[in-house]
Amino acid sequence: MKVPAVHLMRNLGLEPDPWQVEVLDSTQPRLLLNCCRQAGKSTVVALLALAEAIWQRGTKVIIVSRSLRQSTELFRIITDFYTRLEEPIRKRLTKGELLLNNTSRIVCLPCKEETIRGFSSISLLILDEAARVPDDLYRAVRPMLAVSNGRLICLSTPQGKRGFFYESWVKGGDDWQRIEVPAAMIPRIKPALLEQERRALGDSYFRQEYCCSFESLEGLVYPELPGCVVTGPAPALKDRVGGMDFGYRNPFAALWGGLDRDGILWLTHEHYHRQQPLSYHAANLPREVRWFLDPHGAAERAELRVAGFNARPANASIRPGIAAVQGRIRAGTLRIVKNACPNLLAEAGLYRYGEAQDEKSGENPIGEYDHALDALRYLIVSLDRRRLALPTAADSPLFHGPPPPARPRKRWLRFDNEKLWQRLQ
């Protein structure tokens, strides 16, 4: 039975654009909507989901986005249309679920793997703002459609050359139907406004937000990091070292490798997971590594030490850490084995400075997409402490040699330490 979604949209007083008609009439099991801002992608997908639920008995629609607020916003559009239709065959309507008398359901969920795994027989899975949905969540939901032969619709504006949305668009082959909707196709967006937005956002952001272009964003902190990738394999490493950044809802990120005899740091492995306990990470990380950790995770560091890890707190200062990483990148003393650290390189394509010019906001990058990069920063700033002001040329013996000796400290328990003595009055 063909669902009359186009007819429904017109009955609600909305004349669909040609690309929206294509979406509503499509029967492809995998659909990518690469749309500019304000194109009407949420409207058309909301109408499609509602039409499926009303006209197809037993339809189960799941809406997932980066946050519960975002998925709830798409659900609100659906319920607004449903109210305008005078709520046919309604059984129950809550803030996050619409249940109809024909056993169809529409449910919105936060971006959590465990909340989605509880659902089965999904007819239509919608990933809203898909370019911002984590890859591990995408990998978790794909198999849920295998038995039901349900449809998957991913809609988004691009966000850099990373993630499953970009990979599916560029390399997904015939598995996907792709629909691209730049602002030039939207008659509601006037050319004068587009020119104003170009001046305000700059060319790169304008192309991303309005031209459906997957851009390498301006203001990247480590634009040269991809140049550190080598085909490998790594040489014999004399000292195994690693960096670790703690997270639960944010990713737990660990990178490790070692130093060769020339002082070059090789990264050979990566561990990058969300919503897993510390025991899971400990079981999947090597113990014969000197680990430099997020200094704010004192409890996690203590637990890892009990589990037999050589765990040391790193310097958390952002600017010296970034300078240390950039020093190794530019000196050629950082090597990343190809395919060893995909999430590190993906973050490097997004981690950027903000637009603010004040010292606090302008000097430090935006605190997002930086978890593997933080692990790298903890590792390098710890390895290169007391060397940050030395020459960083690849052939400099000062850079590769031992650090300068620390100033000798007087022992606190000594007879001439006046703080040990109490004067008699």
C-alpha positions as a LaTeX table, in Angstrom:
\begin{tabular}{lrrr}
\hline
Residue & $x$ (\AA) & $y$ (\AA) & $z$ (\AA) \\
\hline
Met1 & 0.00 & 0.00 & 0.00 \\
Lys2 & 1.41 & 3.37 & $-1.05$ \\
Val3 & 1.30 & 5.92 & 1.77 \\
Pro4 & $-0.30$ & 9.21 & 0.59 \\
Ala5 & 2.34 & 11.40 & 2.23 \\
Val6 & 2.39 & 14.03 & $-0.52$ \\
His7 & $-1.40$ & 14.30 & $-0.36$ \\
Leu8 & $-1.20$ & 14.64 & 3.42 \\
Met9 & 1.32 & 17.49 & 3.16 \\
Arg10 & $-0.90$ & 19.39 & 0.75 \\
Asn11 & $-3.96$ & 18.82 & 2.96 \\
Leu12 & $-2.05$ & 20.57 & 5.74 \\
Gly13 & $-1.60$ & 23.61 & 3.51 \\
Leu14 & 2.05 & 22.95 & 2.64 \\
Glu15 & 3.16 & 22.78 & $-0.97$ \\
Pro16 & 6.15 & 20.43 & $-1.15$ \\
Asp17 & 9.31 & 21.34 & $-3.02$ \\
Pro18 & 10.29 & 18.90 & $-5.79$ \\
Trp19 & 12.97 & 17.31 & $-3.61$ \\
Gln20 & 10.43 & 16.83 & $-0.81$ \\
Val21 & 8.12 & 15.01 & $-3.22$ \\
Glu22 & 11.08 & 12.75 & $-4.06$ \\
Val23 & 11.61 & 11.99 & $-0.37$ \\
Leu24 & 7.92 & 11.33 & 0.32 \\
Asp25 & 7.57 & 9.04 & $-2.72$ \\
Ser26 & 10.83 & 7.18 & $-2.16$ \\
Thr27 & 10.78 & 3.54 & $-1.11$ \\
Gln28 & 14.55 & 3.13 & $-0.84$ \\
Pro29 & 15.59 & 1.31 & 2.36 \\
Arg30 & 18.56 & 3.66 & 2.94 \\
Leu31 & 18.21 & 7.39 & 2.40 \\
Leu32 & 20.72 & 10.22 & 2.99 \\
Leu33 & 19.41 & 13.79 & 3.06 \\
Asn34 & 22.28 & 16.27 & 2.81 \\
Cys35 & 20.41 & 19.54 & 3.24 \\
Cys36 & 21.29 & 23.16 & 3.90 \\
Arg37 & 19.94 & 24.98 & 6.91 \\
Gln38 & 16.23 & 25.85 & 6.77 \\
Ala39 & 15.64 & 23.59 & 3.76 \\
Gly40 & 12.63 & 21.88 & 5.32 \\
Lys41 & 14.26 & 18.49 & 6.00 \\
Ser42 & 12.68 & 18.11 & 9.45 \\
Thr43 & 9.25 & 18.99 & 8.06 \\
Val44 & 9.35 & 16.42 & 5.27 \\
Val45 & 10.69 & 13.61 & 7.48 \\
Ala46 & 8.11 & 14.39 & 10.18 \\
Leu47 & 5.30 & 14.13 & 7.63 \\
Leu48 & 6.70 & 10.90 & 6.24 \\
Ala49 & 6.90 & 9.34 & 9.71 \\
Leu50 & 3.36 & 10.43 & 10.60 \\
Ala51 & 1.91 & 9.15 & 7.31 \\
Glu52 & 3.62 & 5.79 & 7.76 \\
Ala53 & 2.27 & 5.46 & 11.31 \\
Ile54 & $-1.32$ & 6.33 & 10.35 \\
Trp55 & $-1.67$ & 4.36 & 7.12 \\
Gln56 & 0.57 & 1.36 & 7.85 \\
Arg57 & $-0.71$ & $-0.74$ & 10.74 \\
Gly58 & 1.92 & $-1.72$ & 13.31 \\
Thr59 & 4.53 & 0.79 & 12.12 \\
Lys60 & 7.27 & 1.48 & 14.66 \\
Val61 & 9.16 & 4.74 & 14.12 \\
Ile62 & 12.25 & 5.55 & 16.23 \\
Ile63 & 13.75 & 9.05 & 16.20 \\
Val64 & 17.33 & 9.44 & 17.43 \\
Ser65 & 19.48 & 12.55 & 17.50 \\
Arg66 & 22.61 & 13.80 & 19.20 \\
Ser67 & 20.59 & 14.91 & 22.22 \\
Leu68 & 17.15 & 14.25 & 23.65 \\
Arg69 & 16.32 & 17.92 & 23.10 \\
Gln70 & 17.04 & 17.57 & 19.38 \\
Ser71 & 15.03 & 14.37 & 18.90 \\
Thr72 & 12.18 & 15.86 & 20.96 \\
Glu73 & 12.12 & 18.86 & 18.63 \\
Leu74 & 11.50 & 16.60 & 15.61 \\
Phe75 & 8.88 & 14.70 & 17.60 \\
Arg76 & 7.19 & 18.02 & 18.43 \\
Ile77 & 6.89 & 18.80 & 14.70 \\
Ile78 & 5.22 & 15.40 & 14.23 \\
Thr79 & 2.74 & 15.99 & 17.05 \\
Asp80 & 1.96 & 19.50 & 15.76 \\
Phe81 & 0.94 & 18.01 & 12.41 \\
Tyr82 & $-0.95$ & 15.26 & 14.21 \\
Thr83 & $-2.92$ & 17.83 & 16.22 \\
Arg84 & $-3.82$ & 19.69 & 13.02 \\
Leu85 & $-5.21$ & 16.40 & 11.69 \\
Glu86 & $-7.48$ & 16.26 & 14.79 \\
Glu87 & $-5.54$ & 13.30 & 16.24 \\
Pro88 & $-6.97$ & 10.31 & 14.36 \\
Ile89 & $-6.92$ & 6.84 & 16.02 \\
Arg90 & $-5.09$ & 8.19 & 19.03 \\
Lys91 & $-4.48$ & 5.86 & 21.97 \\
Arg92 & $-1.81$ & 7.71 & 23.96 \\
Leu93 & 0.33 & 10.81 & 23.47 \\
Thr94 & 3.15 & 11.79 & 25.82 \\
Lys95 & 6.17 & 14.07 & 25.52 \\
Gly96 & 8.18 & 11.32 & 23.89 \\
Glu97 & 5.75 & 8.79 & 22.44 \\
Leu98 & 2.70 & 8.66 & 20.17 \\
Leu99 & 0.75 & 5.38 & 20.29 \\
Leu100 & $-2.13$ & 4.79 & 17.86 \\
Asn101 & $-5.04$ & 2.35 & 17.97 \\
Asn102 & $-3.62$ & 0.53 & 14.93 \\
Thr103 & $-0.60$ & $-0.42$ & 17.15 \\
Ser104 & 1.70 & 2.04 & 15.38 \\
Arg105 & 4.18 & 3.93 & 17.57 \\
Ile106 & 6.46 & 6.93 & 17.17 \\
Val107 & 9.14 & 7.26 & 19.85 \\
Cys108 & 11.92 & 9.82 & 20.31 \\
Leu109 & 15.06 & 8.79 & 22.15 \\
Pro110 & 18.33 & 10.35 & 23.34 \\
Cys111 & 21.64 & 9.41 & 21.79 \\
Lys112 & 22.30 & 6.41 & 24.04 \\
Glu113 & 23.05 & 2.96 & 22.75 \\
Glu114 & 21.39 & 1.13 & 25.66 \\
Thr115 & 18.05 & 2.94 & 25.24 \\
Ile116 & 17.85 & 1.96 & 21.57 \\
Arg117 & 18.93 & $-1.66$ & 21.89 \\
Gly118 & 15.71 & $-2.42$ & 23.78 \\
Phe119 & 13.60 & $-1.89$ & 20.63 \\
Ser120 & 12.94 & $-4.47$ & 17.94 \\
Ser121 & 10.89 & $-4.75$ & 14.73 \\
Ile122 & 11.67 & $-1.15$ & 13.80 \\
Ser123 & 9.92 & $-0.05$ & 10.61 \\
Leu124 & 11.56 & 3.37 & 10.23 \\
Leu125 & 14.67 & 4.62 & 11.99 \\
Ile126 & 15.36 & 8.36 & 11.68 \\
Leu127 & 18.77 & 9.79 & 12.60 \\
Asp128 & 18.34 & 13.54 & 12.88 \\
Glu129 & 21.43 & 15.76 & 12.59 \\
Ala130 & 23.20 & 12.56 & 11.59 \\
Ala131 & 26.57 & 14.24 & 11.03 \\
Arg132 & 26.68 & 14.83 & 14.79 \\
Val133 & 25.53 & 11.36 & 15.87 \\
Pro134 & 28.49 & 9.28 & 17.14 \\
Asp135 & 29.75 & 6.52 & 14.88 \\
Asp136 & 29.51 & 3.86 & 17.59 \\
Leu137 & 25.80 & 4.57 & 18.02 \\
Tyr138 & 25.29 & 4.28 & 14.27 \\
Arg139 & 27.07 & 0.93 & 14.26 \\
Ala140 & 24.87 & $-0.23$ & 17.13 \\
Val141 & 21.55 & 0.62 & 15.45 \\
Arg142 & 22.24 & $-0.71$ & 11.94 \\
Pro143 & 21.85 & $-4.40$ & 12.90 \\
Met144 & 18.46 & $-3.66$ & 14.50 \\
Leu145 & 16.98 & $-3.25$ & 11.02 \\
Ala146 & 18.29 & $-6.56$ & 9.70 \\
Val147 & 15.30 & $-8.75$ & 10.67 \\
Ser148 & 12.55 & $-6.17$ & 10.21 \\
Asn149 & 13.97 & $-4.91$ & 6.87 \\
Gly150 & 13.16 & $-1.44$ & 8.18 \\
Arg151 & 14.13 & 1.82 & 6.53 \\
Leu152 & 16.92 & 4.10 & 7.67 \\
Ile153 & 16.76 & 7.84 & 6.95 \\
Cys154 & 19.72 & 10.05 & 7.90 \\
Leu155 & 19.18 & 13.79 & 7.59 \\
Ser156 & 21.74 & 16.46 & 8.35 \\
Thr157 & 23.73 & 19.49 & 7.39 \\
Pro158 & 27.41 & 18.48 & 6.90 \\
Gln159 & 29.94 & 18.85 & 9.69 \\
Gly160 & 33.41 & 18.30 & 8.36 \\
Lys161 & 34.96 & 15.36 & 6.56 \\
Arg162 & 34.38 & 12.79 & 9.27 \\
Gly163 & 31.88 & 10.33 & 10.64 \\
Phe164 & 29.52 & 7.79 & 9.14 \\
Phe165 & 27.37 & 10.43 & 7.45 \\
Tyr166 & 30.32 & 11.74 & 5.44 \\
Glu167 & 31.69 & 8.24 & 4.77 \\
Ser168 & 28.28 & 7.00 & 3.59 \\
Trp169 & 27.82 & 10.03 & 1.36 \\
Val170 & 31.25 & 9.69 & $-0.24$ \\
Lys171 & 31.90 & 5.94 & $-0.14$ \\
Gly172 & 28.53 & 4.29 & 0.52 \\
Gly173 & 28.03 & 3.25 & $-3.08$ \\
Asp174 & 24.65 & 2.03 & $-4.30$ \\
Asp175 & 23.50 & 1.11 & $-0.81$ \\
Trp176 & 22.18 & 4.64 & $-0.36$ \\
Gln177 & 19.84 & 6.98 & $-2.19$ \\
Arg178 & 21.36 & 10.44 & $-1.84$ \\
Ile179 & 19.42 & 13.70 & $-2.04$ \\
Glu180 & 21.37 & 16.96 & $-1.84$ \\
Val181 & 19.50 & 20.19 & $-1.19$ \\
Pro182 & 21.67 & 23.35 & $-1.28$ \\
Ala183 & 20.18 & 26.76 & $-0.53$ \\
Ala184 & 20.07 & 27.60 & $-4.24$ \\
Met185 & 17.26 & 25.03 & $-4.58$ \\
Ile186 & 15.11 & 26.65 & $-1.87$ \\
Pro187 & 12.99 & 29.52 & $-3.21$ \\
Arg188 & 12.22 & 30.69 & 0.33 \\
Ile189 & 15.90 & 31.60 & 0.87 \\
Lys190 & 16.61 & 34.79 & $-1.03$ \\
Pro191 & 19.95 & 35.49 & $-2.80$ \\
Ala192 & 20.42 & 38.72 & $-0.84$ \\
Leu193 & 20.23 & 36.79 & 2.43 \\
Leu194 & 22.73 & 34.23 & 1.17 \\
Glu195 & 25.21 & 36.93 & 0.28 \\
Gln196 & 24.78 & 38.46 & 3.73 \\
Glu197 & 25.39 & 35.05 & 5.33 \\
Arg198 & 28.51 & 34.51 & 3.22 \\
Arg199 & 29.99 & 37.77 & 4.51 \\
Ala200 & 29.04 & 36.96 & 8.11 \\
Leu201 & 30.18 & 33.32 & 8.22 \\
Gly202 & 33.12 & 33.27 & 5.83 \\
Asp203 & 33.42 & 31.11 & 2.74 \\
Ser204 & 34.14 & 27.79 & 4.46 \\
Tyr205 & 31.27 & 27.91 & 6.93 \\
Phe206 & 28.93 & 29.29 & 4.29 \\
Arg207 & 29.69 & 26.39 & 1.96 \\
Gln208 & 29.06 & 23.94 & 4.78 \\
Glu209 & 25.83 & 25.48 & 6.11 \\
Tyr210 & 24.23 & 26.53 & 2.82 \\
Cys211 & 25.94 & 24.61 & $-0.01$ \\
Cys212 & 25.99 & 21.07 & 1.48 \\
Ser213 & 29.79 & 20.97 & 1.28 \\
Phe214 & 31.84 & 18.78 & 3.61 \\
Glu215 & 34.47 & 21.29 & 4.65 \\
Ser216 & 37.68 & 21.11 & 6.61 \\
Leu217 & 36.79 & 23.89 & 9.01 \\
Glu218 & 38.83 & 27.07 & 9.32 \\
Gly219 & 40.69 & 27.71 & 12.54 \\
Leu220 & 41.78 & 24.10 & 13.08 \\
Val221 & 44.18 & 23.63 & 15.99 \\
Tyr222 & 46.15 & 20.83 & 14.32 \\
Pro223 & 45.73 & 21.26 & 10.55 \\
Glu224 & 49.07 & 19.49 & 9.93 \\
Leu225 & 48.35 & 16.37 & 11.99 \\
Pro226 & 47.24 & 14.23 & 8.99 \\
Gly227 & 50.72 & 14.77 & 7.57 \\
Cys228 & 52.11 & 12.65 & 10.43 \\
Val229 & 50.43 & 9.51 & 9.08 \\
Val230 & 52.88 & 6.94 & 7.68 \\
Thr231 & 52.28 & 3.55 & 6.11 \\
Gly232 & 54.27 & 1.79 & 8.81 \\
Pro233 & 55.03 & $-0.52$ & 10.40 \\
Ala234 & 56.65 & 1.15 & 13.39 \\
Pro235 & 60.30 & 0.33 & 14.12 \\
Ala236 & 61.46 & $-1.31$ & 17.33 \\
Leu237 & 60.33 & 0.92 & 20.18 \\
Lys238 & 62.51 & 1.24 & 23.25 \\
Asp239 & 59.97 & 2.91 & 25.52 \\
Arg240 & 56.22 & 2.22 & 25.38 \\
Val241 & 54.12 & 5.22 & 26.36 \\
Gly242 & 50.49 & 6.33 & 26.08 \\
Gly243 & 48.00 & 9.05 & 26.90 \\
Met244 & 44.51 & 8.68 & 28.33 \\
Asp245 & 41.46 & 10.96 & 28.62 \\
Phe246 & 38.59 & 9.83 & 30.85 \\
Gly247 & 34.97 & 9.95 & 29.79 \\
Tyr248 & 31.68 & 8.08 & 30.00 \\
Arg249 & 29.03 & 9.85 & 27.95 \\
Asn250 & 31.91 & 11.62 & 26.26 \\
Pro251 & 34.37 & 9.12 & 24.81 \\
Phe252 & 37.04 & 7.45 & 26.89 \\
Ala253 & 40.11 & 7.87 & 24.68 \\
Ala254 & 43.51 & 6.21 & 24.92 \\
Leu255 & 46.44 & 6.33 & 22.50 \\
Trp256 & 49.67 & 4.44 & 22.82 \\
Gly257 & 52.83 & 3.52 & 21.01 \\
Gly258 & 56.41 & 4.27 & 21.88 \\
Leu259 & 59.64 & 6.15 & 21.31 \\
Asp260 & 62.25 & 4.88 & 18.89 \\
Arg261 & 65.98 & 5.33 & 19.36 \\
Asp262 & 65.88 & 8.73 & 17.64 \\
Gly263 & 63.28 & 10.10 & 20.04 \\
Ile264 & 60.44 & 9.94 & 17.50 \\
Leu265 & 57.05 & 9.19 & 19.04 \\
Trp266 & 55.11 & 6.51 & 17.17 \\
Leu267 & 51.37 & 6.03 & 17.75 \\
Thr268 & 50.34 & 2.47 & 16.94 \\
His269 & 47.03 & 1.91 & 18.76 \\
Glu270 & 43.84 & 3.67 & 19.79 \\
His271 & 41.02 & 2.81 & 22.21 \\
Tyr272 & 37.91 & 5.03 & 21.87 \\
His273 & 34.57 & 4.07 & 23.46 \\
Arg274 & 31.54 & 5.62 & 25.14 \\
Gln275 & 29.41 & 4.48 & 28.07 \\
Gln276 & 31.66 & 1.66 & 29.25 \\
Pro277 & 32.88 & 1.11 & 32.83 \\
Leu278 & 36.52 & 1.53 & 33.77 \\
Ser279 & 36.86 & $-2.26$ & 34.06 \\
Tyr280 & 36.06 & $-2.58$ & 30.34 \\
His281 & 38.81 & $-0.12$ & 29.41 \\
Ala282 & 41.32 & $-1.73$ & 31.77 \\
Ala283 & 40.70 & $-5.12$ & 30.16 \\
Asn284 & 41.43 & $-3.70$ & 26.72 \\
Leu285 & 44.55 & $-1.64$ & 27.46 \\
Pro286 & 48.15 & $-2.85$ & 27.86 \\
Arg287 & 49.81 & $-2.62$ & 31.26 \\
Glu288 & 53.40 & $-2.52$ & 30.00 \\
Val289 & 52.97 & 1.14 & 29.02 \\
Arg290 & 53.80 & 4.32 & 30.89 \\
Trp291 & 50.43 & 6.05 & 30.88 \\
Phe292 & 50.02 & 9.82 & 31.23 \\
Leu293 & 46.47 & 10.55 & 32.29 \\
Asp294 & 43.87 & 13.25 & 32.58 \\
Pro295 & 44.92 & 14.86 & 35.89 \\
His296 & 41.31 & 15.54 & 36.85 \\
Gly297 & 40.56 & 11.82 & 37.10 \\
Ala298 & 42.17 & 11.10 & 40.46 \\
Ala299 & 39.73 & 8.30 & 41.33 \\
Glu300 & 40.18 & 6.60 & 37.95 \\
Arg301 & 43.95 & 6.96 & 38.21 \\
Ala302 & 43.95 & 5.29 & 41.64 \\
Glu303 & 41.83 & 2.43 & 40.35 \\
Leu304 & 44.13 & 1.87 & 37.38 \\
Arg305 & 47.16 & 1.77 & 39.66 \\
Val306 & 45.50 & $-0.90$ & 41.79 \\
Ala307 & 44.86 & $-2.84$ & 38.56 \\
Gly308 & 48.59 & $-2.80$ & 37.78 \\
Phe309 & 48.86 & 0.19 & 35.42 \\
Asn310 & 51.83 & 2.56 & 35.48 \\
Ala311 & 49.56 & 5.62 & 35.62 \\
Arg312 & 50.84 & 9.17 & 36.08 \\
Pro313 & 48.95 & 12.49 & 36.06 \\
Ala314 & 49.78 & 14.82 & 33.18 \\
Asn315 & 49.90 & 18.59 & 32.96 \\
Ala316 & 46.39 & 19.83 & 32.13 \\
Ser317 & 47.44 & 23.26 & 30.83 \\
Ile318 & 45.91 & 23.63 & 27.39 \\
Arg319 & 48.18 & 26.17 & 25.69 \\
Pro320 & 51.53 & 24.60 & 26.66 \\
Gly321 & 50.12 & 21.21 & 25.71 \\
Ile322 & 49.00 & 22.39 & 22.28 \\
Ala323 & 52.41 & 24.01 & 21.76 \\
Ala324 & 54.12 & 20.74 & 22.67 \\
Val325 & 52.01 & 18.75 & 20.19 \\
Gln326 & 52.57 & 21.31 & 17.44 \\
Gly327 & 56.29 & 21.28 & 18.19 \\
Arg328 & 56.50 & 17.55 & 17.50 \\
Ile329 & 54.28 & 17.80 & 14.41 \\
Arg330 & 56.43 & 20.53 & 12.86 \\
Ala331 & 59.70 & 18.90 & 13.91 \\
Gly332 & 58.69 & 15.60 & 12.28 \\
Thr333 & 59.05 & 13.70 & 15.57 \\
Leu334 & 55.47 & 12.42 & 15.68 \\
Arg335 & 54.43 & 9.50 & 13.48 \\
Ile336 & 50.98 & 7.88 & 13.32 \\
Val337 & 50.75 & 4.43 & 11.75 \\
Lys338 & 48.12 & 4.41 & 9.01 \\
Asn339 & 44.66 & 3.22 & 10.15 \\
Ala340 & 45.85 & 2.99 & 13.77 \\
Cys341 & 44.10 & 6.10 & 15.16 \\
Pro342 & 41.01 & 6.94 & 13.07 \\
Asn343 & 39.20 & 8.86 & 15.80 \\
Leu344 & 42.26 & 10.97 & 16.56 \\
Leu345 & 42.46 & 12.08 & 12.94 \\
Ala346 & 38.70 & 12.62 & 12.75 \\
Glu347 & 38.84 & 14.94 & 15.76 \\
Ala348 & 41.76 & 16.82 & 14.22 \\
Gly349 & 39.45 & 17.74 & 11.34 \\
Leu350 & 36.98 & 19.40 & 13.74 \\
Tyr351 & 38.93 & 20.68 & 16.75 \\
Arg352 & 39.20 & 24.42 & 16.22 \\
Tyr353 & 39.51 & 27.81 & 17.81 \\
Gly354 & 36.41 & 29.89 & 18.43 \\
Glu355 & 35.63 & 33.28 & 17.01 \\
Ala356 & 36.13 & 35.20 & 20.28 \\
Gln357 & 39.17 & 37.42 & 20.43 \\
Asp358 & 39.52 & 37.83 & 24.20 \\
Glu359 & 42.36 & 35.98 & 25.90 \\
Lys360 & 40.22 & 33.42 & 27.69 \\
Ser361 & 38.04 & 32.40 & 24.73 \\
Gly362 & 40.28 & 33.23 & 21.80 \\
Glu363 & 43.45 & 31.45 & 22.98 \\
Asn364 & 41.81 & 28.16 & 23.96 \\
Pro365 & 39.97 & 25.98 & 21.41 \\
Ile366 & 36.30 & 25.05 & 21.66 \\
Gly367 & 35.99 & 22.21 & 24.17 \\
Glu368 & 34.44 & 19.71 & 21.79 \\
Tyr369 & 35.81 & 16.91 & 19.58 \\
Asp370 & 38.98 & 16.85 & 21.66 \\
His371 & 39.01 & 13.58 & 23.61 \\
Ala372 & 41.62 & 11.64 & 21.66 \\
Leu373 & 43.45 & 14.91 & 21.08 \\
Asp374 & 43.49 & 15.53 & 24.84 \\
Ala375 & 45.03 & 12.08 & 25.33 \\
Leu376 & 47.69 & 13.03 & 22.77 \\
Arg377 & 48.29 & 16.35 & 24.52 \\
Tyr378 & 48.71 & 14.67 & 27.93 \\
Leu379 & 51.20 & 12.25 & 26.45 \\
Ile380 & 53.38 & 14.72 & 24.57 \\
Val381 & 53.45 & 17.50 & 27.17 \\
Ser382 & 54.57 & 14.88 & 29.73 \\
Leu383 & 57.26 & 13.41 & 27.49 \\
Asp384 & 58.63 & 16.82 & 26.50 \\
Arg385 & 58.44 & 18.62 & 29.82 \\
Arg386 & 61.41 & 20.92 & 30.42 \\
Arg387 & 62.07 & 20.93 & 26.66 \\
Leu388 & 59.36 & 23.24 & 25.40 \\
Ala389 & 61.73 & 26.20 & 25.10 \\
Leu390 & 64.49 & 24.19 & 23.39 \\
Pro391 & 65.04 & 23.98 & 19.61 \\
Thr392 & 62.62 & 21.56 & 17.96 \\
Ala393 & 64.44 & 20.83 & 14.70 \\
Ala394 & 64.37 & 17.15 & 13.87 \\
Asp395 & 68.18 & 16.97 & 13.96 \\
Ser396 & 68.63 & 18.90 & 17.21 \\
Pro397 & 70.45 & 16.84 & 19.86 \\
Leu398 & 68.95 & 19.10 & 22.51 \\
Phe399 & 65.46 & 17.98 & 21.54 \\
His400 & 66.22 & 14.27 & 21.57 \\
Gly401 & 68.63 & 14.19 & 24.48 \\
Pro402 & 67.78 & 13.91 & 28.17 \\
Pro403 & 65.99 & 16.85 & 29.79 \\
Pro404 & 68.08 & 19.46 & 31.61 \\
Pro405 & 68.75 & 18.52 & 35.24 \\
Ala406 & 66.32 & 19.89 & 37.77 \\
Arg407 & 67.52 & 22.31 & 40.39 \\
Pro408 & 68.59 & 20.46 & 43.55 \\
Arg409 & 66.08 & 20.78 & 46.33 \\
Lys410 & 66.93 & 20.98 & 49.97 \\
Arg411 & 65.45 & 18.26 & 52.10 \\
Trp412 & 62.62 & 19.42 & 54.28 \\
Leu413 & 63.74 & 17.31 & 57.28 \\
Arg414 & 66.98 & 19.11 & 58.05 \\
Phe415 & 68.29 & 20.76 & 61.19 \\
Asp416 & 68.44 & 24.27 & 59.68 \\
Asn417 & 64.77 & 24.30 & 58.60 \\
Glu418 & 63.27 & 26.89 & 60.95 \\
Lys419 & 59.75 & 25.64 & 60.18 \\
Leu420 & 60.51 & 22.47 & 62.15 \\
Trp421 & 61.33 & 24.35 & 65.34 \\
Gln422 & 59.09 & 26.10 & 67.76 \\
Arg423 & 60.62 & 29.11 & 69.42 \\
Leu424 & 60.43 & 29.29 & 73.17 \\
Gln425 & 59.06 & 32.54 & 74.52 \\
\hline
\end{tabular}
